[in-house]
C-alpha cells in the first residue's frame, strides 16, 4: 500500500475597512482562479463582498482533495496523490487490502526480527534473534546468536548475555552455548513467576556481547497477559450493506479495551484483506464481529468459500499485550460475488 498524504490547503481572506468599488461578475472566476485569489488575498484584497462570499462557500463545500482533483494543471505528483487517496478511502477504515501473504499485516506483526551487526572493517558480524516476539506466562524463551566472518562462515565465540526488564531493571545473565557444534549459540529461560529472569508482563531486552570480537547488540520481546482468548467458535453472515461478517467468540478475563485483527483469503489462498476491531469488553464470553468489505472482496474477483486465516488478539495497554498468533483455518460457505456490495 502506498504512502498516505495529509492534505491541508490553507486559505486566508483579508478584509479591509477601506473597500473600493469594483465591478466583477460572479462567473468571471474559474475555481482555480478563485483559489489563487484567496491565497494571494494578503496582497490583493477581495473588494466585492458578494464574490468573496461565493468563493468562501465553494471552498467550504469542496474538500482539499477535490480541489486538487479538479485542477486543470495537475502535476504527476498531485495526480499520484489523488490516486493514492482514492485507494486509501475505497474501503471502510477498518479494512485494508494486501496482495501476498508476506504483506499480510497480521503476519508482519509477529515476524521475528533477525539482526546483524558488523564490526568497523566488516570482517566479522554478530547475528541475533529470538523464536517469538510475544510470550505468555510459563512459555520458554529461546535466544540465538552466532558470529560469522566476511566469507559468511560461522566461527566459534564466547558470549555474555544480560536480561533486562523495561530497559532499566537488570534481572540477571543468560548463558549461550553451542551444544551441537553448528556455530549457532542458544540460550533459554522459562517465563515463570519463580524464575529470577521473569518480572511479569512488559518488555524484556536481551543484551548480547561477543567477547572476542567486541560486538554487541540487543533484542526485545514482550511477556503478555492479554486477558483475552479465542474459544475456536465462529459464525458468519452477509450484513445489510453487503459485507462479509465473521463473528469470533472470545473469553475475557478482566474488563478492558481489546484489539482484534484478522486476515481473509480465498480458498485458493489468494489474499483478500485485513480487518480490525477495537472495543471495551467486560469479563465473560463475547462474539466479536470481524467485517470484511464486500467491495474489497469484489475487487479480488474471488468467489467463496473464504478462509479466516490468521487472528491476533490483544489487550490495549502500553505496551500492547498480544496473545500468540492464532490460525483458525475457518472456511465460510460458498458465496457468489453478486452477493456482496459493489
Secondary structure as UniProt FT lines:
FT   HELIX           26..28
FT   HELIX           31..39
FT   TURN            40..43
FT   HELIX           49..61
FT   HELIX           64..69
FT   TURN            72..73
FT   HELIX           76..88
FT   TURN            93..94
FT   HELIX           101..103
FT   HELIX           105..110
FT   STRAND          115..118
FT   TURN            120..121
FT   STRAND          124..130
FT   STRAND          134..136
FT   TURN            137..138
FT   STRAND          140..149
FT   TURN            150..151
FT   STRAND          154..155
FT   STRAND          159..165
FT   TURN            166..168
FT   STRAND          169..174
FT   TURN            179..180
FT   STRAND          185..190
FT   TURN            193..194
FT   TURN            196..197
FT   STRAND          202..210
FT   TURN            211..214
FT   STRAND          215..224
FT   STRAND          228..238
FT   TURN            240..241
FT   STRAND          244..252
FT   STRAND          256..266
FT   TURN            267..268
FT   STRAND          271..281
FT   STRAND          284..292
FT   HELIX           294..300
FT   STRAND          306..315
FT   STRAND          321..322
FT   STRAND          330..331
FT   HELIX           337..339
//
